[in-house]
């Protein structure tokens, strides 16, 4: 029996796959549990259209993410921090929340969860990475200067 998977099913396939299974497995388990639906001709047409629209939407999102990454690459942020009397060690560190606030001040709204910053404990120039899309990560340069 031919079915269309609605959800990922381990050892069978992933979402939107058309697979052949035994009728009992489909009728008694997959369809009642909401994992699959019968692959009729109309269901296959709807699936093909949904896949086409999703691919178009995904391409547009990727293009927007790449454009935003280009804008972020040109940006340089600056943070001030209290410094120890000797050396260039700072008190505390620069966090993802601070980077998110600085980016928001520049007109970019990102959740701090998509930003990655290595440990910053000294004055200098560093990089933060913003995950814009599953295939696009932007690098944002920032510098830490003495207060």
C-alpha positions in Angstrom: 0.0 0.0 0.0 1.4 3.4 -1.0 1.3 6.1 1.7 2.5 9.7 2.2 4.4 10.3 5.5 3.1 13.3 7.4 5.8 13.0 10.1 9.3 11.4 10.2 9.1 7.7 11.0 12.3 5.9 12.1 13.4 3.2 9.7 10.7 4.1 7.2 11.2 7.6 5.9 11.0 11.3 6.5 8.2 13.8 6.1 6.6 14.1 2.6 8.1 10.8 1.5 5.9 8.4 -0.5 6.6 4.9 0.7 5.2 1.4 0.2 4.2 -0.5 3.3 2.0 -3.5 4.1 -1.7 -2.6 4.3 -2.1 -3.7 7.9 0.8 -1.5 9.1 -0.6 1.5 7.3 -4.3 1.0 8.3 -3.7 -0.2 11.9 -0.8 2.0 13.0 0.5 4.7 10.7 -2.7 6.3 9.6 -4.6 6.2 13.0 -1.5 7.6 14.8 -1.3 10.5 12.3 2.0 9.5 10.8 0.8 9.0 7.3 -2.1 9.3 4.9 -3.2 7.3 1.9 -1.3 8.3 -1.3 -4.3 8.9 -3.7 -3.8 10.7 -7.0 -5.1 14.0 -5.6 -3.0 13.7 -2.4 0.1 13.2 -4.6 -0.8 16.4 -6.6 -1.2 18.4 -3.4 2.1 17.0 -2.1 3.9 18.0 -5.3 2.5 21.5 -5.1 3.4 21.9 -1.4 6.9 20.8 -2.1 7.2 23.2 -4.9 5.9 26.1 -2.8 8.2 25.1 0.1 11.2 25.1 -2.2 10.4 28.6 -3.5 9.9 29.9 0.1 13.2 28.3 1.2 15.1 29.9 -1.7 13.6 33.3 -0.8 14.6 32.9 2.9 18.1 31.8 1.9 18.5 34.9 -0.3 17.3 37.2 2.4 19.7 35.6 4.9 22.6 36.0 2.5 21.7 39.7 2.1 21.6 40.2 5.8 24.9 38.4 6.3 26.5 40.9 3.8 25.2 43.8 5.8 26.4 42.3 9.1 29.9 41.7 7.7 30.3 45.4 7.1 29.3 46.2 10.7 31.7 46.8 13.6 30.4 47.0 17.1 32.2 48.6 20.1 31.9 47.7 23.7 33.4 49.5 26.7 34.4 47.6 29.8 36.1 48.3 33.1 39.8 47.3 33.0 42.1 46.0 35.7 44.8 48.5 36.7 47.5 46.4 35.3 47.3 44.6 32.0 44.3 44.6 29.7 42.0 42.1 31.5 38.4 43.3 31.8 36.0 42.8 34.7 33.2 40.4 33.5 32.9 39.6 29.8 30.9 40.4 26.7 27.9 38.2 26.4 25.5 37.3 23.6 22.8 39.4 25.2 25.1 42.5 24.9 25.8 41.7 21.3 22.1 41.3 20.6 21.3 44.7 22.2 24.1 46.4 20.2 22.8 44.8 17.0 19.3 45.9 17.8 20.5 49.5 18.3 22.0 49.2 14.7 18.6 48.0 13.4 19.0 44.2 13.4 16.7 42.2 15.7 18.1 38.8 16.7 17.4 36.6 19.6 20.5 36.0 21.8 20.1 32.3 21.2 21.2 32.5 17.6 24.4 34.5 18.5 27.6 32.7 19.5 30.5 34.6 21.1 33.8 33.1 22.4 34.9 34.0 25.9 35.9 37.6 26.0 38.1 38.5 29.0 40.6 41.0 27.5 40.6 44.2 25.4 40.8 43.6 21.7 39.0 42.7 18.5 36.7 39.7 18.5 34.0 38.0 16.3 30.5 37.0 17.1 28.6 34.6 14.8 24.9 35.0 14.0 23.0 32.0 12.7 20.6 33.5 10.1 19.6 30.3 8.3 20.6 26.6 8.5 23.1 27.3 5.7 24.1 30.9 6.5 26.1 32.1 9.5 27.2 35.8 9.6 30.3 37.0 11.3 30.1 40.3 13.2 33.3 42.0 14.3 33.4 43.8 17.6 36.0 45.5 19.7 36.3 45.8 23.4 37.8 49.1 24.6 38.7 50.4 28.1 36.1 52.5 29.9 
